[in-house]
Amino acid sequence: MWGKTGSTYGYTDGMFTTPDLRRRLVYCFNPVTGGGNDMGLVNQIITAAFAP
């Protein structure tokens, strides 16, 4: 899987794809945790999209 994440105040986004480009994911959300660390939620999103 290849991808890139990013964030700015109030937004978290990213895009991922399989090397053969058959599966792709683009996401953007407004985090409500306020802690600035949304990697747990990002990992859940990626796992749900790319799980076999």
C-alpha positions as CSV (number, residue, x, y, z in Angstrom):
1,M,0.0,0.0,0.0
2,W,1.2,3.5,-0.8
3,G,-0.2,6.6,0.7
4,K,0.1,10.1,2.2
5,T,-1.5,11.7,5.1
6,G,-1.8,15.4,6.1
7,S,-3.5,17.6,8.5
8,T,-4.1,21.2,9.3
9,Y,-6.0,22.8,12.2
10,G,-9.4,21.2,12.1
11,Y,-8.9,18.8,9.2
12,T,-7.2,15.4,8.7
13,D,-6.9,13.9,5.3
14,G,-5.1,11.2,3.3
15,M,-5.0,9.0,0.3
16,F,-3.9,5.4,-0.2
17,T,-3.7,2.9,-3.0
18,T,-2.5,-0.6,-3.6
19,P,0.6,-0.8,-5.8
20,D,-1.5,-2.1,-8.7
21,L,-4.0,0.8,-8.3
22,R,-7.0,-1.6,-8.1
23,R,-8.0,-0.3,-4.7
24,R,-7.9,3.4,-3.7
25,L,-9.0,5.4,-0.6
26,V,-9.3,9.1,-0.1
27,Y,-10.6,10.5,3.2
28,C,-11.0,13.8,4.9
29,F,-12.6,14.4,8.3
30,N,-12.9,17.0,11.0
31,P,-11.4,15.5,14.2
32,V,-13.4,16.1,17.4
33,T,-10.9,14.8,19.8
34,G,-8.9,18.0,20.1
35,G,-5.8,16.1,20.9
36,G,-4.2,16.4,17.5
37,N,-3.4,12.6,17.3
38,D,-5.9,11.0,15.0
39,M,-3.8,8.1,13.8
40,G,-5.9,5.5,15.7
41,L,-9.0,6.6,13.7
42,V,-6.9,6.8,10.5
43,N,-5.7,3.2,11.0
44,Q,-9.3,2.1,11.5
45,I,-10.3,3.7,8.2
46,I,-7.4,2.2,6.3
47,T,-8.0,-1.3,7.8
48,A,-11.7,-1.2,6.9
49,A,-11.0,-0.1,3.3
50,F,-8.1,-2.5,2.6
51,A,-9.0,-5.6,4.7
52,P,-9.2,-8.8,2.7
